[in-house]
């Protein structure tokens, strides 16, 4: 169902909802939610043979035949083994809001999270010597499998794909974008990063900050698609000075990157994307970026499915 609790006007920087979200006002397509079992091939290691693991996921799609552009939505990493095992599809409201704009949104839990198979593979090791490249590579393997699965759906246009991730999911999206998968048009990164352990947050830093920046610079060097990054001013996991350093790698590489800091959100800005009440704040930014990378796709599809429409 389409979100209906949209305020009359957003903060000045985000414009009034009536102007920023014309498609929502006109079309209001029904969003369907389907379960998905997504295979990911895992190569052999010194400890285990090659295998295929099933990831637990969901597909959110507008009504109609499509083909629709695709958004792959990736989750963060909760602390502790029990929290990872209990993880569910936590971004249902967010996925529905994006799908209502005229896109298919696919979510999937990475290996070792929730109902997905296999042990968690996206660990970066010790805080003293983090291996962020390994963690990002394994997370990107799962996100790539989710993307590849979704690109084959009959109502998806596999040449029109955006990656969107929160926290470790944002980091994984940056890593996959650096691999230049076919069909990728851009990345939306909400509060992305790794290494923000509690004791490091108290010191206002992350594990191996230099290693994190080096890994991000490596992503930037081989990425070719535009980026939208959204962080809260009071994110204690990844603070604005560190985020600006990460973003500088992309700008120095000559890439288009829009960095947005939203006002402080609650007692911890790192959870800005997690809160459904915040959807009206970020949805206009996401919609604008999606339409820039897939011009005309959502508008044409929504109008064709609702030819009568409501007048603005």
N, C-alpha and C positions, 0 to 999 in steps of 0.2 A: 504494500500500500504506500502511496505517496505521503511524505511528511506534510502535515497541514499546519503545524504550529510554527509558522514563519512570522516573525515580528514585522510590523509595518515598515520599520526602517532600521538598517544596520548602522554601525558606527560610520562616520563620514568617509573614512578611507575605503569602505566597502560598498558605499552607495545604498540606496533604498532597495529593499527586496523586490518591490514591484518593478523596478527598472532592471535590477541585476538578474532576475530569474524569470524572464518573460516566458520561457518554454514551460516552466512549471505551472504558471498561471493558465496557459493556453491548453496544454495537452493532458496533463495528469494521467499518464499511462499506468496501467496496472503493472506491478512488478511481480514476477513469479520467482519463487525460490525453489531450486532443485538440488538434491544431494548429488555429490560426485565422488567417485573413487578414482584417484589419479595415480597412475604408475610412474615411478621414478627408478631408472636404472642406476645402480651403485657399483662402480668398478671394484675389482678385487684389491685387497690390502694385504699386508703381512699377516694380519690376524683373521681375515675372513675372505671367503670366495665372493666373486661377483654375484649380485642378486638383484631382483626387482622388488621394490617396496611399494606398498599402496599408501597414498596420502589421503586423508579425509578432507573433503572440500565441499563448497557450495557454489552454485551458479545463480546469479540474480540477473534476470533478463526482462526487458520490456515486452509487452504483448506485441505480436506481429512477427512476420517472417524475417525481417532484417534484410540484408545482413547489417549487423551493428558493429561499431567499433568496440574494442575490448579494453577493459581496465583490470589489471591483475593486482589485487589488494593483499599485501603481506603483513603479517602480524609481528609484534615485538617478542621479547624474551622475558617472561616473568622469572623472578628469582626463586631458586630452589627446585629440586626435582619433583616434589609433590605438586607444585604450582604448574610446572610444565606438563605433567601428566594429566592434570585436570583441565587444561586449556580447552576452550570450545571456540566456536565461531563467534567471537566477541564483537565483530564489527557489522552486525546485521543491519542496524539502522543506518550506518554510514554507507554501506553497500547499496541499500535501497534508494537512498537519496541520490547517489551518483547514477544508478541504473535508470531512475526516473528522468534523468536528463537525456536519455537516449543512447545508453551504452550497456553492453553486457559486462557485469562485474563478476569476477571469479576469485574466490578466496580458497586458501588451502593451508592446512597445518603442516609445517615441515616435519621431517623425520624426528621421532621421539617426543612429539608434542601431541597431547590429547589422544584422539583415536587413531592417529597415524602410526604406521608401523615403523620398525627399526629403532635403534638407539639414536639419541640426539647426536648430530654430527657437526653442529656449528659452534663448538667450543673454541675459544681462542687460547686456552691454556692458562698459565699462571699470570697473575697481575704484574709480576716483576718482569716477565719476558713474554708478553702477549704475541700470539701469531695471528694477527688480524686477517692476513691474506688467506690463510687456511680456513678460518671461520667463515669469511665472506665467500670463498669458493664453494664450500659445502652448502651454505645457505642458498647461493645462487643456483646450484644444481637443482635444488627442489623448486625454486621459483621458476626456473627454465622449464621444468617438467610441467608445472601448472600452466604456464603460458602456452607451451606446445599442445597440451591437451585442449585448452580452450580455443586455440586457433583452428582446430579441426571441427569444432561444432558447426553444424550446418547454417546457423543463424548468425555466425560471427564473420566479420571481414578480417581475416588473418593478417592483412597488410596494414591494419590500423590498430596499433597496440600502444597503450600507456602502462607503465609500471608505477604503482603507488604503494608506499610502505611506511609503516610507523616504527621508529626506533631501530631495533635490529632488522626489521623488515625494510626500513628505508635504506639501511646500509647494504642489505642484500640486493635491493633494487639497483643501487649504484654499481654494485659489483657486476650484476648481470648486464647492465647497460654497457659496461666497459667491454663486454664480450661481443657486442654489436649483433644481437640476435635479429634475424630477418623479421621485418614488420614493425620493429620498435620505432615509435615516434617521439617519445619523451619520457621523463621521469618526474614524479611528484614525491618529494621526500618530506615526511612529517617527523621532525625531531629525530632524525637518523644519526646513528653512531653506535659504538660499542665501548665497553670498558668502564662503564659508570658504576662501579661497585660502591656500596654504602660508605666504606671508609675513605674512598677516593672523593666522593661527593662532599664529605666533610672538609676535605682539603681543597675543594673547588677545582678539581681536575679529574682526569680519568687515568686508568692504568696505561702506562706507556704512551703518553700523549704524542711524543715524537713519532712512535711507530704508527699510531693511528693516522697522523697527518701524512706520513710517508705512504701508507696504504691508499689513502684517499687521493693523493697526488698521482699514484699509479692508475687509479680508476680514471681520473681526469685526462690523463695522457692518451688514453685509447677510446674515450667516449666521443660520440659524434652527435648526440641528440640534445635538445634543449632541456633545461631543468627548472623546476619550481620547488623551492625549499621553504617550509613553514615551521617556525619554532616560536615558542612563547618566551617572553622576556624573563620570566621567572622559572625557566627550565633549569633545575639544579643538576641534571644528568649531563647535559651538553649546553654549557653557558655561552652567551653571545660571543665573547672573544674567541673561543675555540671554534665556534661555528663559522665565524668570519674567516678564520684561517683556513678551514676546510673549503669554504666557498672560493677563496682566493685561488686555489689550485685550478679550478675550472675556468675562472676568468683569465688567468694567466695562459691557459691553453687555448684561449680564444673562443670559448663556448658561451652560449647564451644561458645565463643563470639568473633567475629572479629570486632574491632572498627577502623573505617577509618575516618580521618579528611582530607577533600579535601582543597586545597588552597582557600584563600578568593575569594568570588564570588560576583562581583558587589558591590553595596552599602549595601546589606543585604543578608548574606549567608543563612538565613532561607528559602529563595525562590530558593535555588539551584535546587531542584527536579522539581520545577514548570516550569523552563525554558527549552523548548524543545531543545534549542541550546546546553544544557549540557548533552544530552543523550549519546553522544559518550564518555563522561568522566566516567559515572557510569555504562554503559551497560556491559563492560567487567567484572566488579566486580560482578554484578548481575548474569550474565551468568555463571561465575565460581561457584558461590554459588548454583545456581539452579542445575547445573550438579553434584555437590558434593552430594546434597540431593536426586536427582533423577537420578542416574548415568545411562547414555546411553539412557534415554527416548527420549530426543529431537533429538539427533543425529540419532537414529534409525528411528524415524518417518520422519524426513526431508529427509533422504536418500531414504526411501521407496517411498516417494511422488515425488522424483526427481531423479530416478535411473541413468539418464545420468549425471547430475551434471556438474558443471564447475570445472576444475582442479585448485588447488591452484597455 
